Amino acid sequence: MDAKSVIARAHIRNQVLTGGLAAGSGIDVTEIAQALKISAVPVREALIRLAERRFIRGGAKQSYHVHKPSQHEQLDALTWARSLFQKAVRKFLLREDREFLIASIQAAAAEKDELHPSVFCFRLVDAIGKFSLSGIEYLLFSIALDHLLLTPPIECEAEFTDLKAIVHRIIELIVGAGDVEEISTQVNQMSSTVERMISLAHTQNAAKLVFKES
């Protein structure tokens, strides 16, 4: 993927993160190309790559649109993201070069005021995964993050807000070289919150089924 396609891909992802493109909404290739002052070719290339990760749907003779994950996909993404982020943070804290990596993250944090908070948090979560996970683990982690970026589980809106706050706190502790025990406590709290979200979603589904059958 060339530099212009990378820029287009980042632009589309940022639009989703900041609410400019909602799940299920259409994507105008020409509009994006004009906004970035590039041709439509790298924009289409970016969309093809995003479609490979199920972030975008469409292509060929179909119009492009932002993927809208099913609830099953949402819960799978939650499970994968929880497990892999938990593993990434714990491996991160054990690395001998952790201070160097923290310095790199702090350098990225210097851009915080110039970035939308969701974009900033996503970049740091992604960086921790990239630093700490194997290639296939990082691929699974980034795809799971993509699905969570598209739309949170509707039945768990309050819990999802709590989850984002906990992740922000973990990021703050890591960037500030905080206490390892406190980071571990927050990671455990994150895991428990995800378990509640999954349980709540299953309970809601069961209630809907009973209501439908009655």
C-alpha positions as CSV (number, residue, x, y, z in Angstrom):
1,M,0.0,0.0,0.0
2,D,1.5,3.4,-1.0
3,A,1.7,6.5,1.2
4,K,-1.5,8.0,-0.2
5,S,-3.5,4.8,0.4
6,V,-2.2,4.7,4.0
7,I,-3.3,8.3,4.5
8,A,-6.7,7.5,3.1
9,R,-7.0,4.4,5.3
10,A,-6.2,6.4,8.4
11,H,-8.6,9.2,7.4
12,I,-11.5,6.7,7.0
13,R,-10.7,5.0,10.3
14,N,-10.5,8.4,12.1
15,Q,-13.9,9.4,10.6
16,V,-15.4,6.3,12.1
17,L,-13.7,6.9,15.5
18,T,-14.9,10.5,15.7
19,G,-18.4,9.8,14.6
20,G,-18.1,11.2,11.1
21,L,-19.0,7.9,9.6
22,A,-21.5,5.7,11.5
23,A,-21.8,2.0,11.2
24,G,-23.9,1.2,8.1
25,S,-23.4,4.6,6.5
26,G,-22.2,4.9,2.9
27,I,-18.8,6.1,1.8
28,D,-18.3,8.6,-1.0
29,V,-15.0,7.8,-2.7
30,T,-14.9,11.1,-4.6
31,E,-15.7,13.1,-1.5
32,I,-12.8,11.5,0.4
33,A,-10.4,12.0,-2.5
34,Q,-11.3,15.7,-2.7
35,A,-11.0,16.2,1.0
36,L,-7.5,14.6,1.0
37,K,-6.5,16.2,-2.4
38,I,-5.6,12.9,-3.9
39,S,-7.1,10.8,-6.7
40,A,-9.8,8.2,-6.2
41,V,-7.4,5.3,-6.9
42,P,-5.6,5.3,-3.5
43,V,-8.9,5.8,-1.7
44,R,-10.3,2.7,-3.4
45,E,-7.1,0.8,-2.5
46,A,-7.6,1.8,1.1
47,L,-11.2,0.7,1.0
48,I,-10.2,-2.7,-0.4
49,R,-7.7,-3.2,2.4
50,L,-10.3,-2.2,5.0
51,A,-12.8,-4.5,3.4
52,E,-10.4,-7.4,3.8
53,R,-10.7,-6.8,7.6
54,R,-14.5,-6.5,7.4
55,F,-14.3,-2.9,8.5
56,I,-15.8,-1.8,5.2
57,R,-18.3,-3.6,2.9
58,G,-18.9,-3.3,-0.8
59,G,-16.6,-3.0,-3.8
60,A,-16.7,-4.0,-7.4
61,K,-20.2,-2.9,-8.6
62,Q,-21.5,-2.3,-5.1
63,S,-21.2,1.0,-3.2
64,Y,-18.9,1.1,-0.2
65,H,-20.4,1.4,3.3
66,V,-19.1,1.1,6.9
67,H,-19.7,-2.5,8.2
68,K,-22.3,-2.8,10.9
69,P,-21.4,-5.8,13.0
70,S,-24.0,-8.2,14.3
71,Q,-24.3,-8.7,18.0
72,H,-22.6,-12.0,17.7
73,E,-19.6,-10.3,16.0
74,Q,-19.7,-7.6,18.7
75,L,-19.5,-10.1,21.5
76,D,-16.7,-12.1,19.8
77,A,-14.8,-8.9,19.3
78,L,-15.2,-8.1,23.0
79,T,-13.9,-11.5,24.0
80,W,-10.9,-11.4,21.7
81,A,-10.0,-7.7,22.5
82,R,-10.3,-8.4,26.3
83,S,-8.1,-11.5,26.2
84,L,-5.4,-10.0,23.9
85,F,-5.3,-6.6,25.6
86,Q,-5.0,-8.3,28.9
87,K,-2.1,-10.4,27.6
88,A,-0.5,-7.4,25.8
89,V,-0.4,-5.3,29.0
90,R,1.0,-8.1,31.1
91,K,3.7,-8.9,28.6
92,F,4.4,-5.2,28.2
93,L,5.0,-4.8,32.0
94,L,7.5,-7.7,31.9
95,R,9.6,-6.4,29.0
96,E,13.1,-5.4,29.9
97,D,12.9,-2.5,27.3
98,R,9.6,-1.3,28.8
99,E,11.1,2.1,29.7
100,F,12.1,2.6,26.0
101,L,8.6,1.6,24.9
102,I,7.0,3.9,27.5
103,A,9.1,6.8,26.1
104,S,7.8,6.0,22.6
105,I,4.2,6.0,23.9
106,Q,4.9,9.3,25.8
107,A,6.1,10.8,22.5
108,A,2.9,9.8,20.9
109,A,1.0,11.2,23.9
110,A,2.5,14.6,23.1
111,E,0.1,14.8,20.2
112,K,-2.9,14.3,22.6
113,D,-4.2,17.8,22.4
114,E,-4.2,17.7,18.6
115,L,-6.2,14.4,18.4
116,H,-9.7,13.5,19.1
117,P,-9.7,11.6,22.5
118,S,-11.0,8.4,20.9
119,V,-8.3,8.5,18.2
120,F,-5.6,9.1,20.8
121,C,-6.8,6.2,23.0
122,F,-7.0,3.9,20.0
123,R,-3.5,4.7,18.9
124,L,-2.0,3.9,22.3
125,V,-4.0,0.7,22.8
126,D,-3.0,-0.4,19.3
127,A,0.7,0.5,20.1
128,I,0.7,-1.6,23.2
129,G,-0.7,-4.5,21.3
130,K,1.9,-4.0,18.5
131,F,4.8,-3.9,21.0
132,S,3.7,-6.9,23.0
133,L,1.9,-9.5,20.9
134,S,3.0,-11.9,18.2
135,G,2.2,-11.1,14.6
136,I,-1.0,-13.3,14.4
137,E,-2.1,-12.1,17.9
138,Y,-1.7,-8.5,16.9
139,L,-3.7,-9.1,13.7
140,L,-6.6,-10.7,15.7
141,F,-6.3,-7.9,18.3
142,S,-6.5,-5.1,15.7
143,I,-9.4,-6.7,13.9
144,A,-11.3,-7.1,17.2
145,L,-10.6,-3.4,17.9
146,D,-12.0,-2.5,14.5
147,H,-15.3,-4.2,15.3
148,L,-15.5,-2.4,18.6
149,L,-14.8,0.9,17.0
150,L,-17.7,0.4,14.5
151,T,-20.4,0.1,17.1
152,P,-20.6,-0.8,20.8
153,P,-23.0,-3.6,22.1
154,I,-26.3,-1.7,22.3
155,E,-27.7,-3.6,25.3
156,C,-24.5,-2.7,27.3
157,E,-24.2,1.0,26.7
158,A,-23.5,1.9,30.3
159,E,-21.0,-0.9,30.8
160,F,-19.3,0.0,27.5
161,T,-18.8,3.5,28.8
162,D,-17.3,2.1,32.0
163,L,-15.1,-0.2,29.9
164,K,-13.7,2.8,27.9
165,A,-13.0,4.7,31.1
166,I,-11.1,1.7,32.5
167,V,-9.0,1.4,29.3
168,H,-8.3,5.1,29.4
169,R,-7.1,4.7,33.0
170,I,-4.8,1.8,32.1
171,I,-3.3,4.0,29.3
172,E,-2.8,6.9,31.7
173,L,-1.0,4.6,34.2
174,I,1.2,3.1,31.5
175,V,2.1,6.5,29.9
176,G,2.8,7.9,33.4
177,A,4.9,4.8,34.3
178,G,2.4,4.1,37.1
179,D,2.4,1.4,39.8
180,V,2.4,-2.1,38.2
181,E,-0.1,-3.5,40.9
182,E,-2.6,-0.7,40.1
183,I,-2.3,-1.4,36.4
184,S,-2.9,-5.1,37.1
185,T,-5.9,-4.2,39.2
186,Q,-7.4,-2.1,36.4
187,V,-6.8,-4.9,33.9
188,N,-8.7,-7.3,36.1
189,Q,-11.5,-4.8,36.5
190,M,-11.6,-4.4,32.7
191,S,-11.9,-8.2,32.3
192,S,-14.8,-8.3,34.9
193,T,-16.6,-5.5,33.0
194,V,-16.4,-7.4,29.8
195,E,-17.8,-10.5,31.5
196,R,-20.7,-8.4,32.8
197,M,-21.3,-7.1,29.3
198,I,-21.4,-10.5,27.7
199,S,-23.6,-11.9,30.4
200,L,-26.0,-8.9,30.1
201,A,-26.2,-9.3,26.3
202,H,-27.0,-13.0,26.6
203,T,-29.7,-12.2,29.3
204,Q,-31.2,-9.6,27.0
205,N,-31.3,-12.0,24.1
206,A,-33.0,-14.7,26.3
207,A,-35.6,-12.2,27.4
208,K,-36.3,-11.2,23.8
209,L,-36.8,-14.8,22.9
210,V,-39.2,-15.5,25.7
211,F,-41.2,-12.3,24.9
212,K,-41.3,-13.4,21.2
213,E,-42.5,-16.9,22.0
214,S,-45.2,-15.6,24.4
